[in-house]
Amino acid sequence: MAGLQELRFPEEKPLLRGQDAAELENSDTFLLAVDTDWKEHDIETPYGLLHVVIRGSPKGNRPAILTYHDVGLNHKLCFNTFFNFEDMQEITKHFVVCHVDAPGQQVGASQFPQGYQFPSMEQLAAMLPSVVQHFGFKYVIGIGVGAGAYVLAKFALIFPDLVEGLVLINIDPNGKGWIDWAATKLSSLTSTLPDTVLSHLFRQEELVSNTELVQSYRQQIANVVNQANLQLFWNMYNSRRDLDINRPGTVPNAKTLRCPVMLVVGDNAPAEEGVVECNSKLDPTTTTFLKMADSGGLPQVTQPGKLTEAFKYFLQGMGYIAYLKDRRLSGGAVPSASMTRLARSRTSSLTSASSVDGSRPQACTHSESSEGLGQVNHTMEVSC
């Protein structure tokens, strides 16, 4: 494919740090976290309460990292492995981190009353400005998975000034057609809700093999998430409309995401086709496409090290965290040795390392050329 470059990120740490098969079967595996610094909030929005957990407080013009989980999960099941990864903690200590749970999906949530109307995907996106305003964020860097990625993309389309960057994992920009709807309906009649959701989260090979990870998530989805509330969220996600985006220049008055975007999907994951199509509809000068090999359907769980490294590059491209401590050296902070490989083919920063504490950086979005490489498209496929 023209303009695409392949980068390989060496994985030096186990896929799930400190976890063996026996631990994966423990229902607390994905729920345990260093919770001492996290504070829970229930925030009133135009479409009901949102449960949010937050660590840190806004500092200057630095954005907050705001996450939104996939259907069938909550912020703990979706993001704990990723955010508890040591190198990711080294990054997030520079930012406020705000995890949003979709209505009724948090641990211990009460069941919605009979007749409750679950918010549409557009309304879920319209709830987020209340979170931003409540905490005084100026703007956010969003990390979303699946349904959460769709919500954050819709949020960025409606409120572009509130979003500085997006990491969209397993996003499907397309609404369900009649054939898809019928297949989903049939599946719901022949399978339990947890098994139906698992087919959305994991690729077929993982389900057939019934891996330890799949077994653990089947147990978590059945026992941790309120099933009636989950059914409402699942139904609404499958009723979503097409995400109204088009690559600039392809149609008159095309709408697209204005911020830098990193698209992530596992090789042969259920969402792979949707993510590829989303990539084709975004601005290639501000989009990075990351296809992760050997990561299955949940790359943030199975490959937190590789995703952390890619996220670090993404932040560096926007001018944040240009220097990180390298534990392999005895000295202090050093430049990332592999940053220059990525800087040639994606957004480059016009700011210094001090932007982590300073004003909002302005990113340069032109294509750079380097000796021997020529003009490089910012949209690239990265095999990890």
N, C-alpha and C positions, 0 to 999 in steps of 0.2 A: 504494500500500500504506500503510495507516494507520500513523502513527508513524515513518515512514522519512523521513530527510532526505538530500538529495543535496549532497555537497561535491565540489569540484573542486580538485585539487592541481596547480598549474602545474608542468610539467616543463621545467626550464631547462638541463638537462644532457643530453648524448647518451645513448641507451639503453644502449650499451655503451661506457663511457668509454675513449677512446684506442684503440678497436679498429675496424678497417675489415674489409671482406669478406675480404681476403687474410689478415689475422691470424686470422680465425675458422677458416680452414682449417688453421692451424698447430696441431698436436696439443698444444702446450704452452699454448695460450691460457687454458684453464681450470685448468691445473695450476700455473702460475706464481703465486707469492705471496711476500709478505715473510715468509720463514720463519725469520728469525734469532731471533725471540722465541718461536717455537713449539717445544714439547717433546712428543715422542711417548712413549706409554706403552701397554703391553699389560697389561690389568687382568684378573685372575682373577675369574670370577663363577661362580655355581652352574651355569651352562649353557655354560661355556667362556670362552675369552679374548675380550676386546673391545679393539680398537685405538682409541686415543683420542689426540687432539692437544689441547694446552692452552696458553693464553697468559695469564700473570699468576698471581697467587696470591690466595686468599680474604682479604678485608679486612672485619673486623667482621661485621655482620649483612647485608651487601650480598649479593644473590643472584648466582649464576653464570648466564651465558647458555649453555645447553646445546642443541646442534643434533643433529638426526637426519635423514639424507638419504632420498631416495626410492629405490625399487627401480630398478636399472640404473645408478645413480650411486654416488658416494662423497662424502665431505664436500667434497673439492676441486671435483669436477665440479658439485656441487649449490650450493655456497655461496661459492666464491671471488669471483665477480663481485660478489655482494651485500656481503660483508664487506670487500672491498677498495675499495668505493666510499668516496670521501673523507668524505662526511658520516656514513656509517655508522661509519667509524673514529673520528670525533669522538665518537660515542656509546659505542662499545665500549671506549674507553680507560678508562672508569669502571668496567668490569666484568671479571671473569675470563671468558674465552670457552673453552668446551670443545666440540670437535667429536667426535661419536661415529660410528665406521664400523660398520655391521652386520657380523656375522662373515663374514670372507673377502672383503669387498668393497673393502678398501683397496688402494691402488696397490702392486703387487708382492706381493700375497697369494699364499701357496702354495695349491695345489688341495687341497680336502678329500679324505681317503682314501675309497676305495670303501665304501659302506655308512654313511657319516656321516649322522646325523640332524640336519638343520638345526633350530634352535629354532623353536617356534611363535611367533606374534605375541605371545601372552601371556607366553611365556618371554623373548622379546626385551625386553619391558617390565620383567620381573622381574630382568633383568641390570643395570638402571640404578642401583638403590640401591647396588650395589658401587662404581660410579663415584663417586657422591655421597659415600660413606663414605671411599673411597680418598683423595680430595682434601680432605675436611673441609668440603664445602659444607653449609650449613644448609638451603638450598632453592635452586631453580633457576627461571629463566624459560626455557621451552622454545620452540624454533623448529623445527618439523618440516614436511617436504614429503611429500605422498603417503603411502607406506608408513610413512615416518618420523613423519608427523603422527598416523597411527593408533597407532603404538607409544607416542608421548608422551601421547596421550589416554588410552590404557590404563594407562600409568604413573601418570597423575594420578588415575585412578579407584581404583587399588589403593593408592597412596601419596599421598593428597591433601596431607598435611602437608609433603611435600618439594617441592611445586610452587606457586610464587607466581603464575605467569601462563603462558599458552600462546599462541603464534602458530601457527596450524594452516593451512598452505597446501595446497590441493588434497586435503583429507581426504575420504575416502569411508567413512562409518560402517557401511556395509552389507556383509554377506558376499555371496559369489557364489551366485546361484541356479543351478539345473540348466541353464537356457538359457544363462546367462553362462558357466558352466563349459564347456559344449559348444562355445560360440563360441570360447573361449580355446583349447580343445584343438584345434579345427580350424585356428585361426590358427597354432598351433605346428607343424602338419604342412605348412602351405603357405608359411610365412614363416620367415626366419632369426630367431634370438632377438633380435638388436639391433633389427630392424624391428618385431617384436612389442612390444618394450618402448617403442619410439618412439611407437606408437599409444596407449600409456598416458600418455606425457609430453606429446605435442603434439596440438593440435586438427587436424581433418581438412584444413582449408585450408592449414595450414603444411606438412603432409605432401605434399599434392598439389603445392604450389608448390615443394617441395623446397628450402626456403630455405637460406641459408648456415649458419644456426644448426642446422637439422636435419641437414645434411650433416656438420657438425662433430661433433655429438653421436653420429651414427651411427658415425663413425670412433672417437670416444672410447670408446663402449660396447663396440665390437668389439675394441679394442686395449688398453685400459687395465684394464678389469674382467675378472677371471678368469671365463670363460664357464660353466664347470661350477659354480662357486660361485654365479654369478648365477642359473643355472637353478634351483638349490635355493631361493634367496631368492624368486624369482619364483613358484615353485610354492607356497611357504608363504604368500606374500601373497595369492594367489588362493584359498587354502583358509581364509582368515580367517573368523571368526564375526562376526555383527553386534556393533557396539559397543553395549554394554548401557546406553544412556542414554535418558532421557525428560525432557521439560520438567516442572519441579516443578508439582504440582497437576493434571497430566493423568492420572496413574495413581497408585494407592496406593504409598507407599514408593518413589517414583521416585528413581532414581540419575542424577546428572548431574555435570558438572564444577563443582567448587566455586570455582575460581579465575577471575579475569578471562580472557576468551578473545577473541582477534581471529582471525576466519576470513577467509581470503584466497583468491580464485580469479580467474582471467582470464575475461573475457567469452567465452562459447562454448568454454571449455576442456573437455577430456574429463571433468574432475571436477566441472563446474559443478553438475550435478543432485545429486550426493552432498553437496557443500558446502551447498547450499540446504537439503537435508533435515537435515543436521547442525545448521544454524542453527535449524531448527524444533524441535529437541530440547533446546536449551540454554536456560539461564536468561536471559531477555531483559534483565535488569537488569545483567548482567555480561558481555554478549556484544556485540561489534562485528562486523558483516559488511561486508567490503571487496571489492567486485567491480571489478576493474581492466580498463578498456577498453584495447584495443590492446596487450595484454601477452602474448597467446598462452598456451601451456600452462605456461610457466615464468616467472612474473612476477618472481621474485627475480633472474632473469638478464636479462630484457629491460627491466624497469623498476625498477632498483635505487634510483633517486632517489625515486620515488613510494612505494615500499615502505619506504624509510628514513624518510621523513617520517611515514608512518602509524605506524611502529614507535616513533618519537619521541613521538608523541601518546599511544600506548599506554602507554609508560613514564611519561609525565607523569601519566596518569590513575591510576597506582599510586603516585605521589609521588616518582618518580625523575627527575633531570635536568630540573628546572623551568626552568633557565636554560642556554642553549647559546650559544656564541660565534657571532655573525652576522658573516661575513666581509665583508659589503657595507658595514659600518659601521666607522669608525675606533676606536670606543670598545671597551670590554670586553664582558663578557657582558651580554646583553640578553634580556628575555622574548621568547619566540616570539610574533610578532604574530598568527599564525593559531591559536594554541593555544585562545584563547577561543571560537572557532567550534566546536571539537570538545568543549570542556569542558561546553558546555550540553547535550550529548546523549549523554555517556558518563560513566563513573565519574569522580568528581572527587576530588582529593587533599585530605586534612586535614593534610598535612605541608608543611614549607617546603623550599626548595631544599637545605637542609643534609641532607635525608634521603639524599642520594646517598652521604654518608659516615657517616650515623648508623644508628639502629636501624631495624628493619623497619617500613615505613609501614603504617598502617591505612587502607584506602580506604573511602570512603563510597559505598554502592551504591544510594542512593535516587535516584529520578528528580528532576531539577531542572526548575523552570519559570523561564522568563525572559520579560520583557515582550514581548508580541506573539507568543510561541511557545506558551505554554500548557504542558501536560504533555507531555514528549517521551520516547518509548520509547528505551531504551539500545541496543536492537538496531536498527541502521540500515544502509542500503545506500549505499555510497559509490562513485560513478562517478568514476574518475580519468582 
